[in-house]
Amino acid sequence: MHPVRNSVKALIIRDNKLLCIQKSDEHGAYYLLPGGGQEKHETFVETVKRECLEELGADVEVRSLRYIREYIGRNHEFSDTDDAHQVEFMFECRLLTEPDSAKASHLDEGQSGLAWVDIEERNAQRVYPKVLIGHLLRGDVEVYWGDVN
């Protein structure tokens, strides 16, 4: 049995576009928020800053906690393992420096690039978690989403 994993994500929005890391599978490109697992002795704010530097090559100012979601592997069709249980904390962030792939020190596994995803064109691209864009468009204030994809 694996322990529950804390993961933090950066919500970076500029001109109604969401900054994402890009990955690909057999269905084409898909997009995720930059971020990753919290390390021992690291605060959430420190984790967000480290992950943005590693994946985006950018410094960020971490602002407020916006959303929390759980991901319980056995409840989702594309999970790598049924034993996975992750709690994701999504923080609003502001870029202090522009993303620079040359400065990105540790790309996420399978990361092929970065993309600014237009929030208004939510059906044009695959963004995960799937419910994220809808919450952003509605301006939802509900913080906890539960176990969703």
N, C-alpha and C positions, 0 to 999 in steps of 0.2 A: 504494500500500500504506500503510495506516494503522499507526501504532505500537501496541504493546500498551498498554492503558489501565489504570491502577490506580484502583480504586474502593473506598471504605471504607463500611461499613454499621454502623448501631447496633442492637444487640440489646437492647431494653429490655423487660423482663418484670416485671409486677407482678400479684400474685394470679392467677397462671397465665394471664395475658393478655399478648399481644405487641403493642407499640405499632407501628403501621404507617401509612404514607401510603396514601390511597385514590385510585384512578384508575378509569376506566370505559372499556369498549369495547362492541362490539355484543352481547356476552354478559352485560353487566352490570358490577357492581363487582368489582375485584380489588385485592389488597393487596401492598405492597412494603415492605421495610425502609427507613427513612430513611437517606439517605447520598448520596454522589456522588463525582465525580472528584477526585483529588488534584491540587492546583496546584503549579507549580514552586516550590521552596524551602519547601514545607509538609510537616510530618511527618504520619504517619497520625493521630496523636492530634489535631493541630491541624485536620486535615480533618474528622474525626468531629465535633468541637465546632462548627466552622463550619457544616457541613451540618445539624446538629440545630437550630442557631439559625435558619438560613435556612428549613428545611422545617417545623419543629415550633414555633418560637418559644420554645425551651427550652434552658436550660443543662444540660449533662451532665458527669458524671464518667466518664472513659473507663477501663475496667478491662482485663481480659485479652483477648487475641486468642483467639477461640473457633473460628472456621471460616475456611477459604479455599476458594473455588471459582473455576473458570475458566468463561468463557462464550465459546465460539468460534461466531460467527454461522452459518457454513455448516453447522453440525451441528444447528441448531435450526429448527423449523418457523415460528416467529413472528419471526424476526430481521428487523430493518429492512435489514440489509446482510450479505452473505456475508463481507465484509472485516473485520467487527467481531471483536476479541479483547480481552476484558476479564478482569482478575483482581480478584476481590472479596475483601476482607478484612473479616470480621465480628467486631466487638468487643462484648463485654458492656459495657453502660453503665448508669449509675444517674442518674435525673433529679435535678437540683439545684433546678430550678424546674419548675412544671407547664407542659405545652404550652399555648401561647396563640397562636391564629391571627393575632391582631392584631399580635403581635411577630414573626411569621414574615416575614422580609425578602425571600425569594426562593424561592417554591414551585417544586417540580419540575414540569417540563412535563407538563401534563395532570392535575396533582394537584387533586383536588376536596375533600379533607378529610383528617381523621385518624381512626383507629379502633383500639380495643383489641380484638384478635382472640383469642377463647378458644382456647387451644392444644388443649384436650380435644375441641373440635368441629372437628377438622381437615378434615372433609369438607363442612362447612357453607359454607365460604367459600374463594375462590381466593386462595391465598397463593403468591407466587413469591420465591425459587426453590421449586418444588414439593416438593423433598426436605427443606426446612427444618423443617417441623413434625414430621416423622417423626424427624429427628435430635434435636430438642428433647425429644420424648416419650420417646425411648429413653435420653436422657442421654448420647449418643455422645461419646466422647472423641477420636475420629478427627478430626483437624483438616482435612486436605486431602481434598476431595471429588472433584477432577478436573473434567472438562467435563460438568456436569449442568445440568438446568433444574428 
